[in-house]
């Protein structure tokens, strides 16, 4: 009975809202050929959101990559695609983010981002056009506005239902159902952006078939990262609950869209040489100025420090902290490493401030001072429940020198704490200062373009990859190759080498 009452209220509400908003907010979208109904976000608001969020995106992703050759190339290619879109006069902004993460995304208002990481995975100009064209498609189709609009209606409906029934659980349940619908709708948006990306790249003279190849390369890199993170064989995330569709399905769809352009396959040059000339020598992986990860070791030449994560923990460097995530026998464990100022504070006071900053509500237990490689330190812990699982949360704060302090915050499943506590303690005592000579010896990695010589094989070239493990697997994924594929003399390929 309550459901019928709810539907009637919602229907009455929409009868009031719709006449007031439909005429003003419904327009024909030239990119999709569909009516856009977005009463909660106008085009001017989209631009405002993009302008507001752009500095935050830069801050959270290492800033923009300070390489004019790469930045100008990406902008020129992006503007070429825009000129072949339905928003040719719209002020798009293209930014290369200085992060090794493999990603590309767009904000409302024409702000499009690609990372150094995804540029390293791209193998031709046409492949890059497919990536950027996809993101332009999100903007021209106004996907952000539509998702925001749907979320507003779903949230409003859930709130009304909760008020009518007096049952917040019912409202939360309905809102969860709405979120499932929105995720499904987002997958349709991804398909639509793939279609628009093929449209824009083919209009601009690029090979539309490169889109499917690019998606295959990204899928291969994803599988490699699972192996490197000791997660190989894990079941892939359910397609139904994922915001991105199954990659294999997207590959098939992208190929079909390319065929639909009626451009014969292999009839257009993908301009690999032009692209490789741009990225030859480009920084790969972590920027040494922001700290370098080598296996389980983290070393920062500017801050002059280092530490080693426990076995079965995988490190990731971000703008604000270094994260370590447990895998295998350490699954569920998380370590956060960061630092701050302890001016006019003791190390215990600093540790208590960090505890509060992480919003750990339980009081710290077992507080004690200690010494880590000649540096004053403190530690404390608590037991708490997160997402219906019991954890031990421990902090170790270390006075590095002067006003500088650093800390580890460790979240460990209570069921695994005894088995992992020794390795976490070893990580704490691995924290140490490094000398200037050690700092000067830290070099980053870069992309090097090489030409295949007669007799070269994947194995023979992959030996030059600057890694201690999985050299062949990394080389194959980086170049979009198949295992055991025969190479051709004169073929151009990418290597990752030491930046001397």
C-alpha positions, 0 to 999 in steps of 0.5 A: 500500500505504501508503495502505491502511495509513494508512486502517487506522490511522486507522480503528483510532484512530477506533474508540478515540476515538469511543466515548469522545467520541461520547456526550459531544460529540454533540448535536442543534443546534436551529438546523440540525437536525443532530448536532453532533460537536465533541469538541475544542471545548465550548460553554464553550470557545467562550465562553472563546475569544470572551472572550480574542479580543475585546480583540485584535479591538478592538485590531486594528480601531480599537477600538469606535466611540464613537458611542452612538446607532449602538452602541446601535442595533446592539446593540438590533437584534442582541438583537431577532434573538437573541430570535428565534433558537434561543439566545435566552438566550445572552449575545451581544455586539454591537460596531461597530468603528471601521474603514472596512473593509467587514466583519462577522464573529463569534467563538465565544461570541456575539461579533458585529462590524460595521464602520463601513464595512459600516454605510455600505453598508447601506440599510435596517434590514432589510438590516442585520438580514440582515447581523447575522442571518447572523453570529448564524447562524454562532454558533447553528450552531457553525460555529467549533467544527465547523471547529476540530474538522475541522482537529484531525482533519485535522492529526492524520491528517496527522501520523500518516501522516507518522510511519508513512510517514516522509515529511513531504512525503506528510503535507503533501500530505494536509494540503493536501487536507484544507484544500481540503475544509475550504474547501468545507465553509466555503462550505456554512457560509456558505450555512447562515448566509444561511439562518439570517439570513433565518430570524431576520430574518423572525421578528423582523418584518424584510423577508427579501428585503433579504438578497438586495439587501444581497448585491448591494450588497456585490458592487457595492462589491467591483467598485468597489473593484477599479476604484479599486485599478486591478484592474478586469477581473481574474478573480475568485477561483476559487469552489472555493478561496474561503472565500466562495461566488460572490456571485451564487449567494448572491443567488439562494439568499437570494432563494429562502430569502425566498420560502420564508418565504411572506412576500409580497415588498414586504409589509413596510416595510424601515424605511429612514428609521429606519436613515438617522436613525441613520447620518446624520452618521456618520463615513465612511472614515478617522478623522482621528485615525488618519491620512487617505488621499486618493488616494496621499497619507497625512497624519496630523494628530496625528503631523504627518507626510505622504507620497505613495505611488508611482503604481500603489500603493494605500494602506490604513490599519491600526491598526499600519501604513500598507500600500501595494500595487502594482497594474498595472506595480507588481504584487507590490510592497508598502510598509509604513510604521510608526514607533517609539521610538529612545530611546537609539539612533542612527537606524542602530540603530533601522533594524537593530532594525526589520530584525530585527523583520520577521524579515529573515534576510539581513544588510543590504547597502549601508547608508548614512546620508542626509538626508530634508527635514532629518531624519537617515535611513539605508537598506539592502537585501538580495535574497531569495526569497519564495514562489519569487519574487526580491525586493529588500527595502529599509528607509528609517528616518527620525529624525522628532524627539526619540525618534520615528522612522518607517520604510518597508519596501519589498518589490519584485519584482527584475524590476521594481525598476529600473523602480520604484526612482525612484518609491519613492525619490520616496516616501521624499523626500515624507515630511515634517513638517506644520505645526499649521495644516495639521493643523487643516485636515485634516477627515474625511468623514461620511454625509449623508442627502439627499432627492431633489427633482423633477428630480434625477438620479443625476448631479446629486446625485453631484456633491456627493460629496466625491471627486475621481474616480468620483463617480457610481460611488461614489454608485451603489454606496453607495446600491445603485442601478443606473446610469441609474436614475430617481430619485423625488422624496422618495426618501432617499439617502446622500452622502459629504461633508466633515465641517466 
